[in-house]
Amino acid sequence: MTARPLRELLRVPAGQRLDLGRRDPAATPAGPADKAAGRAATAAMAQPLGSFQERLYAASTAGDRRRLLLVLQGMDTSGKGGTVKHVAGLFNPSGCRIKAFKAPTAEEREHPFLWRVRKALPQPGEIGVFDRSHYEDVLIARVRELVPPDRVERRYAEINRFEESLADDGVTVVKAFLHISYEEQRARLLARLDNPDKHWKFSPDDIDERALWPAYQEAYELALERCSTGAAPWFVVPADHKWYRNWAISKLLLEHLEEIGPRYPPGDFDVGECRARLLAT
Amino acid sequence: MTARPLRELLRVPAGQRLDLGRRDPAATPAGPADKAAGRAATAAMAQPLGSFQERLYAASTAGDRRRLLLVLQGMDTSGKGGTVKHVAGLFNPSGCRIKAFKAPTAEEREHPFLWRVRKALPQPGEIGVFDRSHYEDVLIARVRELVPPDRVERRYAEINRFEESLADDGVTVVKAFLHISYEEQRARLLARLDNPDKHWKFSPDDIDERALWPAYQEAYELALERCSTGAAPWFVVPADHKWYRNWAISKLLLEHLEEIGPRYPPGDFDVGECRARLLAT
């Protein structure tokens, strides 16, 4: 018996309604039994993930344009930064291109919203990670009414065309929504307040954003419904348990890298001749 | 008794002649007893390195401009890439900015040699790693006579001024020459030839470069003599033993981060008030 891939369990079906209220943030679908087992299973993926990454990079030196882009979205404290640290940290940093998107700068605001995203894409052979992304332009932009509703509306289609062009250019796009509960967010924000070493991560604005929780959940549902496509599906990752979140993201990446199946390129030189020349030195 | 810092043992003294022939590439000064102990000691530095990195990054969110730049130079197979993988891999990748410099592109050749380097510098709070650097412009440029000798000569002073300006702007520059022996390079190149999965890392040009070994050693001696300054010293890291190289670079970084001594910034909000607001949600 072959286990059903995690990507099938967590994928948002294209063209269907999504009700986040019916997805349990504390669930652990197909996951290890507990935290200890989860951590061990994640650590055990470091070797195969690193091996795939090396082959992906090696293949790019021979002209293979394929690469992988992990897009992380989620409410404050959902664990985007923790995922970068614990999952992206499993890879060789030299082949990773990590970008945390903040509020757009003055220069960025003068360009179309995808401009800054195009500049941060992984190059052939690389593993890219976006901590927030162009989805902010249909999330906070919608909730905070930063642009008119009809412009937000057009952006879903723009995003789908953009991501399809990425897929055509060899980019495997893996989009993960880190799904936490309202209660878990409160507990994590409190933990930040109660530890002075974490005050730098906290802002009173976080509480204002939290007050808009229902509007954000709705904006996420819309974004995930409209933009979960065959070329670039969305995955809802239950994230109340950090160990499950790290395991699930690692597993999703592993499944996609297995599908890419990069191979070491052959050398274009005469091994015997080089060997002889080298031994003569 | 306090052990003498590794940085003092490995530093190239400013203003003195350097004879690389008298530095043993297989030495393990102040290092652990063997490979197993070396690996364990390096792994044990992951926690303090990560902790310093987080504090450095946190401080930058409150305006602290300090950051660290590790510059890696060395002959082919000396382990620049391996150091990035095993040492930079100890840090949180979101706070690392890693740049591997290749032969300059057409665009880069149209600019002064420091242009592409300035664009790749770590931002405040980041750990930067250069795999090769502006030193190629006084190494291969000298050995291969890519530019006239008097221009190479002027570059040493330009580099010193550049690195002093970095230090003035809060950049701790740690320059490590990975010192391997001629015999060890042969063994490593042969190992690449003998493993088809490593052929992508090999080029017959590597043998041509190897033929210029004495000229490169001389170019390194000159660069390290001229550019080991108070603001940005060079360290000669014996690199025939990979485990020692990884330990020594980790230790050098730890010593420099300890000296920087970054602190978590205090919050600028009323904790009690935020706590009450949060508990009401």
Chai-1 contact restraints between the chains, C-beta under 6 A:
chainA,res_idxA,chainB,res_idxB,connection_type,confidence,min_distance_angstrom,max_distance_angstrom,comment,restraint_id
A,A58,B,W200,contact,1.0,0.0,6.0,A-B,restraint_1
A,T61,B,W200,contact,1.0,0.0,6.0,A-B,restraint_2
A,V84,B,S94,contact,1.0,0.0,6.0,A-B,restraint_3
A,K85,B,N92,contact,1.0,0.0,6.0,A-B,restraint_4
A,A88,B,P93,contact,1.0,0.0,6.0,A-B,restraint_5
A,G89,B,P93,contact,1.0,0.0,6.0,A-B,restraint_6
A,N92,B,K85,contact,1.0,0.0,6.0,A-B,restraint_7
A,P93,B,A88,contact,1.0,0.0,6.0,A-B,restraint_8
A,P93,B,G89,contact,1.0,0.0,6.0,A-B,restraint_9
A,P93,B,P93,contact,1.0,0.0,6.0,A-B,restraint_10
A,P93,B,C96,contact,1.0,0.0,6.0,A-B,restraint_11
A,P93,B,I98,contact,1.0,0.0,6.0,A-B,restraint_12
A,S94,B,V84,contact,1.0,0.0,6.0,A-B,restraint_13
A,S94,B,I98,contact,1.0,0.0,6.0,A-B,restraint_14
A,C96,B,P93,contact,1.0,0.0,6.0,A-B,restraint_15
A,I98,B,P93,contact,1.0,0.0,6.0,A-B,restraint_16
A,I98,B,S94,contact,1.0,0.0,6.0,A-B,restraint_17
A,L189,B,L278,contact,1.0,0.0,6.0,A-B,restraint_18
A,L193,B,V271,contact,1.0,0.0,6.0,A-B,restraint_19
A,L193,B,C274,contact,1.0,0.0,6.0,A-B,restraint_20
A,L193,B,R275,contact,1.0,0.0,6.0,A-B,restraint_21
A,D197,B,Y264,contact,1.0,0.0,6.0,A-B,restraint_22
A,H199,B,G267,contact,1.0,0.0,6.0,A-B,restraint_23
A,W200,B,A58,contact,1.0,0.0,6.0,A-B,restraint_24
A,W200,B,T61,contact,1.0,0.0,6.0,A-B,restraint_25
A,W200,B,Y264,contact,1.0,0.0,6.0,A-B,restraint_26
A,W200,B,P265,contact,1.0,0.0,6.0,A-B,restraint_27
A,P204,B,F269,contact,1.0,0.0,6.0,A-B,restraint_28
A,P204,B,C274,contact,1.0,0.0,6.0,A-B,restraint_29
A,I207,B,R277,contact,1.0,0.0,6.0,A-B,restraint_30
A,I207,B,L278,contact,1.0,0.0,6.0,A-B,restraint_31
A,R210,B,T281,contact,1.0,0.0,6.0,A-B,restraint_32
A,Y264,B,D197,contact,1.0,0.0,6.0,A-B,restraint_33
A,Y264,B,W200,contact,1.0,0.0,6.0,A-B,restraint_34
A,P265,B,W200,contact,1.0,0.0,6.0,A-B,restraint_35
A,G267,B,H199,contact,1.0,0.0,6.0,A-B,restraint_36
A,F269,B,P204,contact,1.0,0.0,6.0,A-B,restraint_37
A,V271,B,L193,contact,1.0,0.0,6.0,A-B,restraint_38
A,C274,B,L193,contact,1.0,0.0,6.0,A-B,restraint_39
A,C274,B,P204,contact,1.0,0.0,6.0,A-B,restraint_40
A,R275,B,L193,contact,1.0,0.0,6.0,A-B,restraint_41
A,R277,B,I207,contact,1.0,0.0,6.0,A-B,restraint_42
A,L278,B,L189,contact,1.0,0.0,6.0,A-B,restraint_43
A,L278,B,I207,contact,1.0,0.0,6.0,A-B,restraint_44
A,T281,B,R210,contact,1.0,0.0,6.0,A-B,restraint_45
